[in-house]
């Protein structure tokens, strides 16, 4: 019996001290895999917004460059115009795509929270 106590004493030297604070109330929500992905990464359509902001920034930069400087070679001028026009067209298209497909994280959390019945309402467990 003394051997058991020795083993416990040596093990207790390496055990961390644990402090536990009690919750007054703990609410658990069930979350689907797709909802968890949306919460983790943000809305899947947010990549559309990122690329749209990038392309519109590039297009605006090239437009300002065209308006404030004289570009002598015709080839350079054409390249600048093409980059600006393509940036505007694709950037605006991506913004429209983002507006149509966006699903914000707040909508997902609202959906998850609505699953909980109101306080005081009994729900049959199956």
PyMOL commands that set and color helices and strands:
alter all, ss='L'
color gray80, all
select helices_A, chain A and resi 2-12+33-41+46-68+74-101+105-114
alter helices_A, ss='H'
color red, helices_A
deselect
rebuild
show_as cartoon
